[in-house]
Amino acid sequence: MRRPDLRRLRRPERAEEKFLGPLEAEVMDRLWKRRSATVRDIVDDLARSRELAYTTVMTIMVRLHEKELLERTREGKTYLYRPALTRQELRERLSRDLARGLVADFGDAALAAFTAELGTVDASHRAALRRVAQKDNRGPR
């Protein structure tokens, strides 16, 4: 059986959708663009393409806050939400957690697969990846 070429299937611009629910990813996308917003702001943004109840969006934003993906401050009777991480920081966190999980679950098989994938990357890109990995190993966890 022939394996599909997964590189053609990837959509790196919305990779976080694989780890967040579709509505969570949409809310995060809106907040990354706006930088801060109330629930009402996000409901109004989303209303341009679909109709959602205020309470549905509020529940999603509370969940994202509980997952530490959104920060919030009270402004009068409402909360103002801000992304706790940039899109890139979220991707780095998800990638690190996923890689650690794969290594924990599959051990050497996962490490061999990562090594094989690195073989498909050109030398200058591999060198850049090594620098990023070394920086990550020195940074806070």
C-alpha positions in Angstrom: 0.0 0.0 0.0 1.4 3.4 -0.9 1.7 6.0 1.8 0.1 9.4 1.1 2.5 12.3 0.8 1.7 14.1 4.1 3.6 17.2 3.1 0.9 18.0 0.6 -1.8 17.5 3.2 -0.3 19.9 5.8 -1.7 23.4 6.3 1.0 25.0 8.5 -0.9 28.3 8.7 -3.6 26.5 10.7 -1.7 23.6 12.2 -3.0 24.3 15.7 -6.5 23.1 14.5 -5.2 19.6 15.0 -4.9 20.2 18.7 -7.7 22.7 19.4 -11.3 22.3 18.5 -12.4 24.0 15.3 -14.2 26.8 17.2 -11.3 27.1 19.7 -8.9 27.6 16.7 -11.2 30.1 15.1 -11.4 32.1 18.4 -7.6 32.0 18.9 -7.2 33.2 15.3 -9.5 36.2 15.9 -7.6 37.0 19.1 -4.2 36.8 17.5 -5.4 39.2 14.8 -7.1 41.6 17.3 -4.6 41.2 20.2 -7.4 41.7 22.7 -11.2 41.4 22.7 -14.3 40.8 24.7 -16.6 37.9 24.2 -19.0 40.3 22.4 -16.2 41.4 20.0 -15.5 37.8 19.0 -19.2 36.9 18.7 -19.6 40.0 16.4 -16.5 38.9 14.4 -17.7 35.4 14.0 -21.3 36.6 13.0 -19.9 37.6 9.6 -19.5 34.0 8.6 -21.7 32.0 11.0 -24.2 32.5 13.8 -23.2 31.4 17.3 -24.8 32.0 20.7 -22.9 34.4 23.0 -22.8 31.7 25.6 -21.2 29.3 23.2 -18.3 31.7 22.5 -18.1 32.6 26.1 -17.7 28.9 27.1 -15.0 28.5 24.5 -13.1 31.5 25.7 -13.3 30.4 29.3 -12.0 27.0 28.3 -9.1 28.6 26.4 -8.4 30.7 29.6 -8.4 27.5 31.7 -6.0 25.9 29.2 -3.8 28.9 29.8 -4.0 30.0 26.2 -5.9 33.2 27.0 -5.3 35.8 29.7 -8.1 37.9 30.9 -8.6 41.1 32.9 -11.9 42.4 34.3 -13.1 45.7 32.7 -16.2 46.7 34.4 -18.7 43.9 34.1 -16.9 42.1 31.4 -13.6 40.4 30.7 -11.0 41.5 28.2 -9.2 38.5 26.7 -5.6 38.4 25.2 -3.7 35.5 23.8 -1.2 34.2 26.4 1.1 33.0 23.6 1.8 34.0 20.1 0.8 31.6 17.4 4.5 30.6 17.0 4.9 30.0 20.8 1.8 27.8 20.8 3.1 25.8 17.9 6.4 25.4 19.7 4.7 24.2 22.9 2.5 21.8 21.0 5.4 20.4 19.0 7.5 20.0 22.1 4.7 18.2 24.0 3.9 16.0 21.0 7.5 15.0 20.4 8.0 14.3 24.1 4.8 12.2 24.1 5.9 10.2 21.0 9.3 9.5 22.5 7.7 8.5 25.8 5.2 6.2 24.1 7.4 4.8 21.3 11.0 5.3 22.4 13.6 4.5 19.9 11.1 4.0 17.1 10.0 7.7 17.4 13.6 8.9 17.6 14.5 6.8 14.5 11.5 8.4 12.7 12.6 11.9 13.6 16.2 11.1 12.5 14.9 9.8 9.2 12.8 12.9 8.7 15.9 15.1 9.4 17.6 13.3 6.5 15.1 14.9 4.1 16.0 18.4 5.2 18.9 20.3 3.6 22.1 20.9 5.6 21.6 24.6 6.2 18.0 24.0 7.5 19.3 21.2 9.7 21.9 23.6 11.2 19.2 26.1 11.9 17.1 23.5 13.6 20.0 22.4 15.8 20.4 26.0 16.9 16.7 26.2 17.8 16.9 22.9 19.7 20.0 24.0 21.6 18.2 27.3 22.6 15.1 25.3 23.7 17.2 23.0 25.8 18.8 26.0 27.7 15.5 27.9 28.1 12.9 27.6 30.9 10.5 24.7 30.8 
